[in-house]
């Protein structure tokens, strides 16, 4: 098991990136969460085995149909032992 902290930049908000990320994570057995950040990027915390995370990262570089992914930064971090994968909804105060 590994834990990746992932930051996805580009046109990744308002294109169903979080919902699609959850669907892919659930399909691959990846646990953690995804949330929008105020700078327009998406933050993902993901845990799983090597095969699942490799496929998950491949998908993160593509995203859903309307997304335009410019970069995906990945840092391996300490395991948190998440029990599932969640979409974190956060309202920004613009």
Backbone as JSON Lines, residues from 0, in Angstrom:
{"i":0,"aa":"X","n":[0.84,-1.2,0.0],"ca":[0.0,0.0,0.0],"c":[0.87,1.25,0.0]}
{"i":1,"aa":"X","n":[0.44,2.21,-0.8],"ca":[1.12,3.5,-0.86],"c":[0.1,4.62,-0.72]}
{"i":2,"aa":"X","n":[0.61,5.8,-0.35],"ca":[-0.22,7.0,-0.26],"c":[0.41,8.05,-1.16]}
{"i":3,"aa":"X","n":[-0.4,8.58,-2.08],"ca":[0.05,9.67,-2.95],"c":[-0.75,10.92,-2.67]}
{"i":4,"aa":"X","n":[-0.05,12.02,-2.57],"ca":[-0.67,13.34,-2.52],"c":[-0.51,13.91,-3.93]}
{"i":5,"aa":"X","n":[-1.63,14.21,-4.59],"ca":[-1.64,14.56,-6.0],"c":[-2.28,15.93,-6.19]}
{"i":6,"aa":"X","n":[-1.63,16.78,-6.99],"ca":[-2.21,18.08,-7.33],"c":[-2.34,18.14,-8.84]}
{"i":7,"aa":"X","n":[-3.57,18.35,-9.31],"ca":[-3.85,18.39,-10.74],"c":[-4.17,19.83,-11.13]}
{"i":8,"aa":"X","n":[-3.42,20.34,-12.12],"ca":[-3.61,21.72,-12.58],"c":[-4.12,21.73,-14.01]}
{"i":9,"aa":"X","n":[-4.84,22.8,-14.34],"ca":[-5.4,22.96,-15.67],"c":[-6.87,23.35,-15.55]}
{"i":10,"aa":"X","n":[-7.64,23.02,-16.58],"ca":[-9.09,23.25,-16.52],"c":[-9.69,22.01,-15.89]}
{"i":11,"aa":"X","n":[-9.71,22.0,-14.55],"ca":[-10.15,20.81,-13.82],"c":[-11.27,21.09,-12.82]}
{"i":12,"aa":"X","n":[-11.77,22.32,-12.83],"ca":[-12.94,22.63,-12.0],"c":[-14.09,23.0,-12.94]}
{"i":13,"aa":"X","n":[-15.29,22.56,-12.57],"ca":[-16.46,22.84,-13.4],"c":[-16.58,21.9,-14.59]}
{"i":14,"aa":"X","n":[-15.83,20.8,-14.56],"ca":[-15.87,19.83,-15.67],"c":[-16.13,18.41,-15.16]}
{"i":15,"aa":"X","n":[-16.67,18.3,-13.95],"ca":[-16.99,17.02,-13.3],"c":[-15.74,16.19,-12.98]}
{"i":16,"aa":"X","n":[-14.61,16.86,-12.77],"ca":[-13.37,16.15,-12.46],"c":[-13.49,15.37,-11.15]}
{"i":17,"aa":"X","n":[-14.03,16.01,-10.11],"ca":[-14.12,15.33,-8.81],"c":[-15.03,14.11,-8.87]}
{"i":18,"aa":"X","n":[-16.19,14.24,-9.48],"ca":[-17.14,13.12,-9.57],"c":[-16.54,11.96,-10.37]}
{"i":19,"aa":"X","n":[-15.89,12.3,-11.48],"ca":[-15.28,11.26,-12.31],"c":[-14.11,10.6,-11.57]}
{"i":20,"aa":"X","n":[-13.35,11.39,-10.8],"ca":[-12.24,10.85,-10.02],"c":[-12.75,9.83,-9.02]}
{"i":21,"aa":"X","n":[-13.86,10.15,-8.35],"ca":[-14.44,9.21,-7.39],"c":[-14.86,7.92,-8.08]}
{"i":22,"aa":"X","n":[-15.5,8.03,-9.23],"ca":[-15.95,6.84,-9.96],"c":[-14.77,5.94,-10.33]}
{"i":23,"aa":"X","n":[-13.69,6.54,-10.81],"ca":[-12.5,5.78,-11.18],"c":[-11.85,5.17,-9.94]}
{"i":24,"aa":"X","n":[-11.75,5.96,-8.87],"ca":[-11.15,5.46,-7.63],"c":[-11.94,4.27,-7.09]}
{"i":25,"aa":"X","n":[-13.26,4.39,-7.09],"ca":[-14.11,3.29,-6.6],"c":[-13.91,2.03,-7.46]}
{"i":26,"aa":"X","n":[-13.8,2.23,-8.77],"ca":[-13.62,1.11,-9.69],"c":[-12.28,0.4,-9.46]}
{"i":27,"aa":"X","n":[-11.25,1.18,-9.13],"ca":[-9.9,0.63,-8.95],"c":[-9.6,0.22,-7.51]}
{"i":28,"aa":"X","n":[-10.5,0.54,-6.59],"ca":[-10.27,0.22,-5.19],"c":[-9.31,1.18,-4.5]}
{"i":29,"aa":"X","n":[-9.21,2.4,-5.05],"ca":[-8.36,3.43,-4.44],"c":[-9.17,4.15,-3.38]}
{"i":30,"aa":"X","n":[-8.54,4.45,-2.24],"ca":[-9.22,5.14,-1.15],"c":[-8.57,6.5,-0.91]}
{"i":31,"aa":"X","n":[-9.35,7.45,-0.36],"ca":[-8.84,8.78,-0.07],"c":[-9.9,9.82,-0.33]}
{"i":32,"aa":"X","n":[-9.5,10.96,-0.94],"ca":[-10.47,12.0,-1.24],"c":[-9.98,12.9,-2.35]}
{"i":33,"aa":"X","n":[-10.92,13.68,-2.91],"ca":[-10.61,14.68,-3.93],"c":[-11.34,15.96,-3.55]}
{"i":34,"aa":"X","n":[-10.68,17.11,-3.75],"ca":[-11.33,18.39,-3.47],"c":[-10.78,19.47,-4.37]}
{"i":35,"aa":"X","n":[-11.59,20.49,-4.63],"ca":[-11.16,21.66,-5.37],"c":[-10.34,22.56,-4.45]}
{"i":36,"aa":"X","n":[-9.33,23.21,-5.01],"ca":[-8.56,24.2,-4.28],"c":[-8.87,25.59,-4.82]}
{"i":37,"aa":"X","n":[-8.63,26.59,-4.0],"ca":[-8.97,27.97,-4.37],"c":[-8.2,28.46,-5.59]}
{"i":38,"aa":"X","n":[-7.04,27.88,-5.87],"ca":[-6.24,28.33,-7.02],"c":[-6.7,27.73,-8.34]}
{"i":39,"aa":"X","n":[-7.81,26.97,-8.31],"ca":[-8.36,26.39,-9.54],"c":[-7.88,24.98,-9.81]}
{"i":40,"aa":"X","n":[-7.0,24.47,-8.96],"ca":[-6.5,23.11,-9.13],"c":[-7.35,22.13,-8.3]}
{"i":41,"aa":"X","n":[-7.02,20.86,-8.41],"ca":[-7.71,19.81,-7.66],"c":[-6.67,19.06,-6.83]}
{"i":42,"aa":"X","n":[-6.97,18.83,-5.56],"ca":[-6.11,18.06,-4.66],"c":[-6.71,16.68,-4.48]}
{"i":43,"aa":"X","n":[-5.86,15.66,-4.6],"ca":[-6.29,14.28,-4.4],"c":[-5.34,13.62,-3.41]}
{"i":44,"aa":"X","n":[-5.91,12.95,-2.44],"ca":[-5.14,12.08,-1.55],"c":[-5.6,10.67,-1.89]}
{"i":45,"aa":"X","n":[-4.67,9.81,-2.29],"ca":[-5.04,8.48,-2.79],"c":[-4.16,7.4,-2.18]}
{"i":46,"aa":"X","n":[-4.81,6.3,-1.79],"ca":[-4.1,5.14,-1.25],"c":[-4.54,3.88,-1.97]}
{"i":47,"aa":"X","n":[-3.58,3.02,-2.23],"ca":[-3.9,1.75,-2.88],"c":[-2.63,0.98,-3.16]}
{"i":48,"aa":"X","n":[-2.79,-0.15,-3.87],"ca":[-1.61,-0.93,-4.25],"c":[-0.98,-0.32,-5.49]}
{"i":49,"aa":"X","n":[0.2,-0.81,-5.85],"ca":[0.94,-0.24,-6.97],"c":[0.14,-0.24,-8.26]}
{"i":50,"aa":"X","n":[-0.5,-1.36,-8.58],"ca":[-1.27,-1.47,-9.83],"c":[-2.41,-0.46,-9.87]}
{"i":51,"aa":"X","n":[-3.18,-0.39,-8.78],"ca":[-4.33,0.53,-8.73],"c":[-3.88,1.98,-8.85]}
{"i":52,"aa":"X","n":[-2.83,2.35,-8.11],"ca":[-2.36,3.73,-8.14],"c":[-1.75,4.1,-9.49]}
{"i":53,"aa":"X","n":[-1.08,3.16,-10.13],"ca":[-0.51,3.42,-11.46],"c":[-1.63,3.73,-12.46]}
{"i":54,"aa":"X","n":[-2.68,2.92,-12.44],"ca":[-3.82,3.15,-13.33],"c":[-4.57,4.44,-12.97]}
{"i":55,"aa":"X","n":[-4.69,4.7,-11.68],"ca":[-5.36,5.91,-11.21],"c":[-4.61,7.16,-11.68]}
{"i":56,"aa":"X","n":[-3.28,7.15,-11.56],"ca":[-2.48,8.3,-12.0],"c":[-2.58,8.5,-13.5]}
{"i":57,"aa":"X","n":[-2.63,7.4,-14.24],"ca":[-2.82,7.5,-15.7],"c":[-4.12,8.25,-15.99]}
{"i":58,"aa":"X","n":[-5.17,7.87,-15.27],"ca":[-6.47,8.53,-15.48],"c":[-6.4,9.99,-15.06]}
{"i":59,"aa":"X","n":[-5.73,10.3,-13.95],"ca":[-5.63,11.69,-13.48],"c":[-4.99,12.59,-14.54]}
{"i":60,"aa":"X","n":[-4.08,12.05,-15.33],"ca":[-3.44,12.83,-16.38],"c":[-4.37,13.11,-17.56]}
{"i":61,"aa":"X","n":[-5.43,12.33,-17.69],"ca":[-6.42,12.54,-18.75],"c":[-7.63,13.31,-18.22]}
{"i":62,"aa":"X","n":[-8.2,12.81,-17.14],"ca":[-9.4,13.42,-16.57],"c":[-10.63,13.14,-17.41]}
{"i":63,"aa":"X","n":[-11.77,13.7,-17.01],"ca":[-13.0,13.51,-17.78],"c":[-12.95,14.27,-19.1]}
{"i":64,"aa":"X","n":[-13.93,14.03,-19.93],"ca":[-13.96,14.54,-21.3],"c":[-13.68,16.04,-21.44]}
{"i":65,"aa":"X","n":[-14.29,16.87,-20.59],"ca":[-14.16,18.32,-20.75],"c":[-12.97,18.93,-20.03]}
{"i":66,"aa":"X","n":[-12.22,18.11,-19.3],"ca":[-11.05,18.61,-18.57],"c":[-9.88,18.83,-19.51]}
{"i":67,"aa":"X","n":[-9.02,19.79,-19.14],"ca":[-7.75,20.0,-19.83],"c":[-6.66,19.97,-18.76]}
{"i":68,"aa":"X","n":[-6.03,18.83,-18.6],"ca":[-5.02,18.65,-17.56],"c":[-3.68,19.19,-18.07]}
{"i":69,"aa":"X","n":[-3.12,20.14,-17.34],"ca":[-1.82,20.73,-17.71],"c":[-0.67,20.05,-16.98]}
{"i":70,"aa":"X","n":[-0.89,19.68,-15.72],"ca":[0.16,18.99,-14.97],"c":[-0.43,18.2,-13.82]}
{"i":71,"aa":"X","n":[0.28,17.15,-13.44],"ca":[-0.09,16.32,-12.29],"c":[1.17,16.16,-11.45]}
{"i":72,"aa":"X","n":[1.16,16.74,-10.27],"ca":[2.29,16.63,-9.34],"c":[1.97,15.56,-8.31]}
{"i":73,"aa":"X","n":[2.9,14.62,-8.12],"ca":[2.67,13.49,-7.22],"c":[3.79,13.42,-6.19]}
{"i":74,"aa":"X","n":[3.4,13.31,-4.92],"ca":[4.36,13.14,-3.84],"c":[3.91,11.95,-3.01]}
{"i":75,"aa":"X","n":[4.83,11.01,-2.77],"ca":[4.47,9.89,-1.9],"c":[4.51,10.37,-0.45]}
{"i":76,"aa":"X","n":[3.49,9.99,0.31],"ca":[3.37,10.46,1.68],"c":[3.02,9.29,2.61]}
{"i":77,"aa":"X","n":[2.85,9.62,3.88],"ca":[2.55,8.62,4.9],"c":[1.13,8.08,4.74]}
{"i":78,"aa":"X","n":[0.96,6.77,4.91],"ca":[-0.36,6.16,4.83],"c":[-1.3,6.73,5.89]}
{"i":79,"aa":"X","n":[-2.54,6.99,5.49],"ca":[-3.56,7.49,6.41],"c":[-4.64,6.44,6.68]}
{"i":80,"aa":"X","n":[-4.62,5.36,5.89],"ca":[-5.6,4.26,6.03],"c":[-7.04,4.72,5.88]}
{"i":81,"aa":"X","n":[-7.33,5.41,4.78],"ca":[-8.7,5.82,4.47],"c":[-9.56,4.58,4.27]}
{"i":82,"aa":"X","n":[-10.85,4.7,4.6],"ca":[-11.75,3.55,4.46],"c":[-12.51,3.55,3.14]}
{"i":83,"aa":"X","n":[-12.58,4.71,2.47],"ca":[-13.28,4.79,1.18],"c":[-12.74,5.99,0.42]}
{"i":84,"aa":"X","n":[-13.39,6.37,-0.68],"ca":[-12.99,7.54,-1.45],"c":[-14.13,8.53,-1.45]}
{"i":85,"aa":"X","n":[-13.85,9.77,-1.09],"ca":[-14.9,10.79,-0.95],"c":[-14.61,12.02,-1.79]}
{"i":86,"aa":"X","n":[-15.68,12.68,-2.19],"ca":[-15.59,14.0,-2.81],"c":[-15.81,15.02,-1.69]}
{"i":87,"aa":"X","n":[-14.83,15.86,-1.45],"ca":[-14.95,16.89,-0.42],"c":[-15.5,18.15,-1.09]}
{"i":88,"aa":"X","n":[-16.65,18.57,-0.61],"ca":[-17.26,19.79,-1.15],"c":[-16.91,20.94,-0.23]}
{"i":89,"aa":"X","n":[-16.32,21.98,-0.81],"ca":[-15.92,23.12,-0.02],"c":[-16.35,24.38,-0.74]}
{"i":90,"aa":"X","n":[-17.04,25.24,-0.05],"ca":[-17.44,26.5,-0.66],"c":[-16.39,27.57,-0.36]}
{"i":91,"aa":"X","n":[-15.88,28.18,-1.41],"ca":[-14.88,29.22,-1.24],"c":[-15.57,30.56,-1.03]}
{"i":92,"aa":"X","n":[-14.92,31.4,-0.27],"ca":[-15.41,32.77,-0.09],"c":[-14.59,33.64,-1.03]}
{"i":93,"aa":"X","n":[-15.12,33.88,-2.2],"ca":[-14.36,34.64,-3.21],"c":[-14.27,36.08,-2.84]}
